[in-house]
Amino acid sequence: MNEHESLRKALSWLLEQPRLDQEAIAEASRHFDLSPVDEEFLHRYFTEEQRRRADIQSKNTRNDGLDSS
């Protein structure tokens, strides 16, 4: 199996889950037998993704209050 195939499968599986949290990442790590480094990557990836989404939502909320006249 390719070096990162398990990580790709875990990432795909996580994106199909109804919740993305620490518990789901730990479950994916066990299920796909990920290394600690791969599990840490998933934690960082999803933490940063959640932060980006929150930043975008915050900017959109601030822009909604602007008068467009």
MMTF fields as JSON, N, C-alpha, C and O atoms, coordinates in Angstrom:
{
  "mmtfVersion": "1.0.0",
  "mmtfProducer": "UNKNOWN",
  "numBonds": 275,
  "numAtoms": 276,
  "numGroups": 69,
  "numChains": 1,
  "numModels": 1,
  "chainsPerModel": [1],
  "groupsPerChain": [69],
  "chainIdList": ["A"],
  "bondAtomList": [4, 2, 8, 6, 12, 10, 16, 14, 20, 18, 24, 22, 28, 26, 32, 30, 36, 34, 40, 38, 44, 42, 48, 46, 52, 50, 56, 54, 60, 58, 64, 62, 68, 66, 72, 70, 76, 74, 80, 78, 84, 82, 88, 86, 92, 90, 96, 94, 100, 98, 104, 102, 108, 106, 112, 110, 116, 114, 120, 118, 124, 122, 128, 126, 132, 130, 136, 134, 140, 138, 144, 142, 148, 146, 152, 150, 156, 154, 160, 158, 164, 162, 168, 166, 172, 170, 176, 174, 180, 178, 184, 182, 188, 186, 192, 190, 196, 194, 200, 198, 204, 202, 208, 206, 212, 210, 216, 214, 220, 218, 224, 222, 228, 226, 232, 230, 236, 234, 240, 238, 244, 242, 248, 246, 252, 250, 256, 254, 260, 258, 264, 262, 268, 266, 272, 270],
  "bondOrderList": [1, 1, 1, 1, 1, 1, 1, 1, 1, 1, 1, 1, 1, 1, 1, 1, 1, 1, 1, 1, 1, 1, 1, 1, 1, 1, 1, 1, 1, 1, 1, 1, 1, 1, 1, 1, 1, 1, 1, 1, 1, 1, 1, 1, 1, 1, 1, 1, 1, 1, 1, 1, 1, 1, 1, 1, 1, 1, 1, 1, 1, 1, 1, 1, 1, 1, 1, 1],
  "groupList": [{"groupName": "MET", "atomNameList": ["N", "CA", "C", "O"], "elementList": ["N", "C", "C", "O"], "formalChargeList": [0, 0, 0, 0], "bondAtomList": [1, 0, 2, 1, 3, 2], "bondOrderList": [1, 1, 2], "singleLetterCode": "M", "chemCompType": "L-PEPTIDE LINKING"}, {"groupName": "ASN", "atomNameList": ["N", "CA", "C", "O"], "elementList": ["N", "C", "C", "O"], "formalChargeList": [0, 0, 0, 0], "bondAtomList": [1, 0, 2, 1, 3, 2], "bondOrderList": [1, 1, 2], "singleLetterCode": "N", "chemCompType": "L-PEPTIDE LINKING"}, {"groupName": "GLU", "atomNameList": ["N", "CA", "C", "O"], "elementList": ["N", "C", "C", "O"], "formalChargeList": [0, 0, 0, 0], "bondAtomList": [1, 0, 2, 1, 3, 2], "bondOrderList": [1, 1, 2], "singleLetterCode": "E", "chemCompType": "L-PEPTIDE LINKING"}, {"groupName": "HIS", "atomNameList": ["N", "CA", "C", "O"], "elementList": ["N", "C", "C", "O"], "formalChargeList": [0, 0, 0, 0], "bondAtomList": [1, 0, 2, 1, 3, 2], "bondOrderList": [1, 1, 2], "singleLetterCode": "H", "chemCompType": "L-PEPTIDE LINKING"}, {"groupName": "SER", "atomNameList": ["N", "CA", "C", "O"], "elementList": ["N", "C", "C", "O"], "formalChargeList": [0, 0, 0, 0], "bondAtomList": [1, 0, 2, 1, 3, 2], "bondOrderList": [1, 1, 2], "singleLetterCode": "S", "chemCompType": "L-PEPTIDE LINKING"}, {"groupName": "LEU", "atomNameList": ["N", "CA", "C", "O"], "elementList": ["N", "C", "C", "O"], "formalChargeList": [0, 0, 0, 0], "bondAtomList": [1, 0, 2, 1, 3, 2], "bondOrderList": [1, 1, 2], "singleLetterCode": "L", "chemCompType": "L-PEPTIDE LINKING"}, {"groupName": "ARG", "atomNameList": ["N", "CA", "C", "O"], "elementList": ["N", "C", "C", "O"], "formalChargeList": [0, 0, 0, 0], "bondAtomList": [1, 0, 2, 1, 3, 2], "bondOrderList": [1, 1, 2], "singleLetterCode": "R", "chemCompType": "L-PEPTIDE LINKING"}, {"groupName": "LYS", "atomNameList": ["N", "CA", "C", "O"], "elementList": ["N", "C", "C", "O"], "formalChargeList": [0, 0, 0, 0], "bondAtomList": [1, 0, 2, 1, 3, 2], "bondOrderList": [1, 1, 2], "singleLetterCode": "K", "chemCompType": "L-PEPTIDE LINKING"}, {"groupName": "ALA", "atomNameList": ["N", "CA", "C", "O"], "elementList": ["N", "C", "C", "O"], "formalChargeList": [0, 0, 0, 0], "bondAtomList": [1, 0, 2, 1, 3, 2], "bondOrderList": [1, 1, 2], "singleLetterCode": "A", "chemCompType": "L-PEPTIDE LINKING"}, {"groupName": "TRP", "atomNameList": ["N", "CA", "C", "O"], "elementList": ["N", "C", "C", "O"], "formalChargeList": [0, 0, 0, 0], "bondAtomList": [1, 0, 2, 1, 3, 2], "bondOrderList": [1, 1, 2], "singleLetterCode": "W", "chemCompType": "L-PEPTIDE LINKING"}, {"groupName": "GLN", "atomNameList": ["N", "CA", "C", "O"], "elementList": ["N", "C", "C", "O"], "formalChargeList": [0, 0, 0, 0], "bondAtomList": [1, 0, 2, 1, 3, 2], "bondOrderList": [1, 1, 2], "singleLetterCode": "Q", "chemCompType": "L-PEPTIDE LINKING"}, {"groupName": "PRO", "atomNameList": ["N", "CA", "C", "O"], "elementList": ["N", "C", "C", "O"], "formalChargeList": [0, 0, 0, 0], "bondAtomList": [1, 0, 2, 1, 3, 2], "bondOrderList": [1, 1, 2], "singleLetterCode": "P", "chemCompType": "L-PEPTIDE LINKING"}, {"groupName": "ASP", "atomNameList": ["N", "CA", "C", "O"], "elementList": ["N", "C", "C", "O"], "formalChargeList": [0, 0, 0, 0], "bondAtomList": [1, 0, 2, 1, 3, 2], "bondOrderList": [1, 1, 2], "singleLetterCode": "D", "chemCompType": "L-PEPTIDE LINKING"}, {"groupName": "ILE", "atomNameList": ["N", "CA", "C", "O"], "elementList": ["N", "C", "C", "O"], "formalChargeList": [0, 0, 0, 0], "bondAtomList": [1, 0, 2, 1, 3, 2], "bondOrderList": [1, 1, 2], "singleLetterCode": "I", "chemCompType": "L-PEPTIDE LINKING"}, {"groupName": "PHE", "atomNameList": ["N", "CA", "C", "O"], "elementList": ["N", "C", "C", "O"], "formalChargeList": [0, 0, 0, 0], "bondAtomList": [1, 0, 2, 1, 3, 2], "bondOrderList": [1, 1, 2], "singleLetterCode": "F", "chemCompType": "L-PEPTIDE LINKING"}, {"groupName": "VAL", "atomNameList": ["N", "CA", "C", "O"], "elementList": ["N", "C", "C", "O"], "formalChargeList": [0, 0, 0, 0], "bondAtomList": [1, 0, 2, 1, 3, 2], "bondOrderList": [1, 1, 2], "singleLetterCode": "V", "chemCompType": "L-PEPTIDE LINKING"}, {"groupName": "TYR", "atomNameList": ["N", "CA", "C", "O"], "elementList": ["N", "C", "C", "O"], "formalChargeList": [0, 0, 0, 0], "bondAtomList": [1, 0, 2, 1, 3, 2], "bondOrderList": [1, 1, 2], "singleLetterCode": "Y", "chemCompType": "L-PEPTIDE LINKING"}, {"groupName": "THR", "atomNameList": ["N", "CA", "C", "O"], "elementList": ["N", "C", "C", "O"], "formalChargeList": [0, 0, 0, 0], "bondAtomList": [1, 0, 2, 1, 3, 2], "bondOrderList": [1, 1, 2], "singleLetterCode": "T", "chemCompType": "L-PEPTIDE LINKING"}, {"groupName": "GLY", "atomNameList": ["N", "CA", "C", "O"], "elementList": ["N", "C", "C", "O"], "formalChargeList": [0, 0, 0, 0], "bondAtomList": [1, 0, 2, 1, 3, 2], "bondOrderList": [1, 1, 2], "singleLetterCode": "G", "chemCompType": "PEPTIDE LINKING"}],
  "groupTypeList": [0, 1, 2, 3, 2, 4, 5, 6, 7, 8, 5, 4, 9, 5, 5, 2, 10, 11, 6, 5, 12, 10, 2, 8, 13, 8, 2, 8, 4, 6, 3, 14, 12, 5, 4, 11, 15, 12, 2, 2, 14, 5, 3, 6, 16, 14, 17, 2, 2, 10, 6, 6, 6, 8, 12, 13, 10, 4, 7, 1, 17, 6, 1, 12, 18, 5, 12, 4, 4],
  "groupIdList": [1, 2, 3, 4, 5, 6, 7, 8, 9, 10, 11, 12, 13, 14, 15, 16, 17, 18, 19, 20, 21, 22, 23, 24, 25, 26, 27, 28, 29, 30, 31, 32, 33, 34, 35, 36, 37, 38, 39, 40, 41, 42, 43, 44, 45, 46, 47, 48, 49, 50, 51, 52, 53, 54, 55, 56, 57, 58, 59, 60, 61, 62, 63, 64, 65, 66, 67, 68, 69],
  "secStructList": [7, 7, 6, 6, 2, 2, 2, 2, 2, 2, 2, 2, 2, 2, 2, 2, 1, 1, 7, 7, 1, 2, 2, 2, 2, 2, 2, 2, 2, 2, 2, 6, 6, 7, 7, 2, 2, 2, 2, 2, 2, 2, 2, 2, 2, 2, 2, 2, 2, 2, 2, 2, 2, 2, 2, 2, 2, 2, 2, 2, 2, 2, 2, 2, 6, 1, 7, 7, 7],
  "xCoordList": [0.857, 0.0, 0.895, 1.938, 0.467, 1.186, 1.403, 0.593, 2.493, 2.872, 1.762, 1.58, 1.024, 0.005, -1.425, -2.369, -1.585, -2.916, -3.866, -5.031, -3.386, -4.237, -4.682, -5.825, -3.786, -4.13, -5.196, -6.143, -5.048, -6.046, -7.413, -8.442, -7.411, -8.674, -9.297, -10.512, -8.475, -8.984, -9.564, -10.627, -8.892, -9.379, -10.719, -11.653, -10.809, -12.057, -13.175, -14.294, -12.874, -13.852, -14.319, -15.516, -13.385, -13.737, -14.659, -15.589, -14.408, -15.235, -16.669, -17.566, -16.888, -18.235, -18.965, -20.161, -18.263, -18.856, -19.724, -19.448, -20.768, -21.648, -20.982, -21.41, -19.944, -19.235, -17.739, -17.24, -17.041, -15.585, -15.02, -14.952, -14.616, -14.056, -12.912, -12.555, -12.346, -11.197, -11.523, -10.698, -12.728, -13.144, -13.214, -12.775, -13.763, -13.851, -12.463, -12.226, -11.55, -10.18, -9.495, -8.796, -9.687, -9.103, -9.673, -8.944, -10.967, -11.599, -11.018, -10.723, -10.855, -10.266, -8.831, -8.399, -8.111, -6.732, -6.653, -5.799, -7.547, -7.569, -8.026, -7.42, -9.09, -9.685, -8.716, -8.638, -7.984, -7.08, -5.621, -4.717, -5.399, -4.068, -3.043, -1.979, -3.399, -2.519, -1.375, -1.488, -0.299, 0.821, 0.462, -0.447, 1.166, 0.925, 1.137, 0.443, 2.079, 2.341, 1.142, 0.74, 0.574, -0.599, -1.8, -2.552, -1.984, -3.094, -2.924, -3.894, -1.716, -1.45, -1.733, -2.274, -1.369, -1.669, -3.17, -3.596, -3.973, -5.428, -5.942, -6.814, -5.408, -5.819, -5.508, -6.361, -4.296, -3.916, -4.751, -5.227, -4.93, -5.68, -7.095, -7.55, -7.79, -9.175, -9.289, -10.267, -8.33, -8.333, -8.161, -8.879, -7.21, -6.975, -8.171, -8.531, -8.79, -9.955, -11.114, -11.801, -11.336, -12.405, -12.118, -13.034, -10.861, -10.48, -10.731, -11.23, -10.388, -10.62, -12.114, -12.521, -12.922, -14.37, -14.937, -15.807, -14.447, -14.922, -14.531, -15.325, -13.32, -12.875, -13.742, -14.133, -14.04, -14.876, -16.273, -16.836, -16.829, -18.167, -18.189, -19.145, -17.145, -17.054, -16.994, -17.656, -16.208, -16.112, -17.44, -17.852, -18.113, -19.407, -20.437, -21.25, -20.418, -21.35, -21.104, -22.054, -19.846, -19.529, -19.95, -20.44, -19.772, -20.128, -21.637, -22.114, -22.395, -23.858, -24.44, -25.5, -23.756, -24.263, -23.901, -24.337, -23.113, -22.709, -23.836, -24.563, -23.973, -24.976, -24.41, -23.296, -25.134, -24.63, -25.027, -24.945, -25.455, -25.871, -24.714, -24.907],
  "yCoordList": [-1.189, 0.0, 1.241, 1.275, 2.242, 3.512, 4.071, 3.851, 4.788, 5.331, 6.144, 6.067, 6.914, 7.799, 7.359, 8.122, 6.154, 5.68, 5.643, 6.019, 5.201, 5.154, 6.554, 6.751, 7.516, 8.894, 9.42, 10.081, 9.134, 9.565, 8.937, 9.608, 7.663, 6.989, 7.568, 7.755, 7.854, 8.439, 9.823, 10.156, 10.618, 11.958, 11.867, 12.603, 10.985, 10.797, 10.353, 10.859, 9.421, 8.918, 10.037, 10.173, 10.835, 11.934, 12.943, 13.451, 13.229, 14.213, 13.72, 14.522, 12.429, 11.859, 11.788, 11.498, 12.047, 11.925, 13.142, 14.252, 12.924, 14.046, 15.039, 16.19, 14.599, 15.497, 15.343, 14.254, 16.457, 16.459, 17.031, 18.249, 16.161, 16.614, 15.686, 14.771, 15.937, 15.153, 13.662, 12.819, 13.357, 11.954, 11.273, 10.133, 11.97, 11.409, 11.185, 10.18, 12.114, 11.97, 10.789, 10.02, 10.638, 9.496, 8.184, 7.202, 8.164, 6.955, 6.624, 5.464, 7.626, 7.412, 6.908, 6.038, 7.453, 7.043, 5.558, 4.829, 5.127, 3.706, 2.831, 1.799, 3.255, 2.455, 2.259, 1.17, 3.306, 3.243, 3.043, 3.141, 2.76, 2.458, 3.53, 3.232, 4.782, 5.896, 6.014, 5.599, 6.578, 6.87, 8.092, 8.841, 8.298, 9.515, 10.801, 11.794, 10.779, 11.948, 12.227, 13.379, 11.176, 11.356, 11.841, 12.697, 11.301, 11.749, 13.225, 13.983, 13.626, 15.029, 15.916, 17.013, 15.446, 16.198, 16.449, 17.565, 15.402, 15.563, 16.565, 17.378, 16.511, 17.483, 18.903, 19.787, 19.125, 20.465, 20.883, 22.017, 19.993, 20.306, 20.762, 21.794, 19.999, 20.343, 21.53, 22.274, 21.724, 22.905, 24.167, 25.15, 24.133, 25.287, 25.528, 26.676, 24.448, 24.592, 25.228, 26.096, 24.808, 25.388, 26.863, 27.685, 27.198, 28.588, 29.436, 30.556, 28.911, 29.64, 29.879, 30.972, 28.864, 29.007, 30.031, 30.821, 30.019, 30.984, 32.397, 33.326, 32.572, 33.89, 34.384, 35.55, 33.503, 33.877, 34.249, 35.25, 33.449, 33.732, 35.062, 35.828, 35.331, 36.579, 37.775, 38.788, 37.652, 38.731, 38.938, 40.073, 37.842, 37.954, 38.607, 39.404, 38.29, 38.875, 40.375, 41.157, 40.779, 42.213, 42.929, 44.056, 42.3, 42.927, 43.007, 43.871, 42.123, 42.15, 43.449, 43.904, 44.022, 45.236, 46.507, 47.594, 46.385, 47.576, 48.041, 47.234, 49.349, 49.946, 49.965, 50.449, 49.462, 49.362, 50.541, 50.448, 51.649, 52.794, 53.625, 54.627],
  "zCoordList": [0.0, 0.0, 0.0, 0.653, -0.737, -0.809, 0.598, 1.499, 0.768, 2.073, 2.727, 3.942, 1.952, 2.515, 2.19, 2.393, 1.695, 1.317, 2.517, 2.391, 3.663, 4.859, 5.271, 5.683, 5.16, 5.493, 4.53, 4.957, 3.243, 2.262, 2.562, 2.487, 2.897, 3.212, 4.476, 4.54, 5.48, 6.725, 6.459, 6.981, 5.667, 5.33, 4.596, 4.913, 3.64, 2.901, 3.842, 3.765, 4.718, 5.68, 6.605, 6.861, 7.104, 8.011, 7.338, 7.964, 6.083, 5.377, 5.172, 4.911, 5.287, 5.171, 6.507, 6.543, 7.599, 8.927, 9.261, 8.807, 10.055, 10.415, 11.371, 11.47, 12.069, 12.982, 12.761, 12.477, 12.898, 12.772, 14.044, 14.212, 14.937, 16.197, 16.588, 15.846, 17.76, 18.239, 18.29, 17.937, 18.729, 18.847, 17.476, 17.321, 16.495, 15.143, 14.555, 13.886, 14.8, 14.298, 14.97, 14.309, 16.273, 16.99, 16.46, 16.314, 16.172, 15.623, 14.246, 13.96, 13.407, 12.085, 12.215, 11.459, 13.165, 13.381, 13.749, 13.244, 14.628, 15.016, 13.845, 13.554, 13.189, 12.116, 10.946, 10.377, 10.593, 9.447, 9.858, 9.029, 11.155, 11.682, 11.292, 10.749, 11.585, 11.239, 12.24, 13.394, 11.78, 12.666, 13.509, 13.154, 14.617, 15.408, 14.596, 14.811, 13.684, 12.838, 11.932, 11.769, 11.344, 10.483, 11.284, 10.819, 12.486, 13.322, 13.693, 13.686, 14.01, 14.33, 13.116, 13.26, 11.928, 10.706, 10.587, 10.289, 10.821, 10.725, 11.753, 11.446, 12.963, 13.986, 13.522, 13.611, 13.03, 12.564, 11.362, 11.3, 10.424, 9.203, 9.537, 9.043, 10.369, 10.66, 11.61, 11.537, 12.489, 13.353, 12.506, 12.692, 11.584, 10.714, 9.793, 9.535, 9.296, 8.426, 9.184, 8.647, 10.415, 11.227, 11.498, 11.489, 11.737, 11.978, 10.733, 10.839, 9.554, 8.296, 8.079, 7.686, 8.333, 8.152, 9.123, 8.759, 10.359, 11.353, 10.934, 11.084, 10.412, 9.951, 8.796, 8.764, 7.857, 6.708, 7.181, 6.737, 8.077, 8.59, 9.339, 9.221, 10.102, 10.844, 9.886, 10.11, 8.832, 7.842, 7.137, 6.901, 6.798, 6.132, 7.042, 6.575, 8.306, 9.273, 9.385, 9.416, 9.445, 9.517, 8.249, 8.316, 7.088, 5.826, 5.628, 4.893, 6.271, 6.142, 6.719, 6.291, 7.666, 8.301, 7.548, 7.927, 6.49, 5.735, 4.84, 4.259, 4.735, 3.863, 2.449, 2.248, 1.479, 0.111, -0.756, -1.98, -0.161, -0.963, -1.42, -2.108]
}
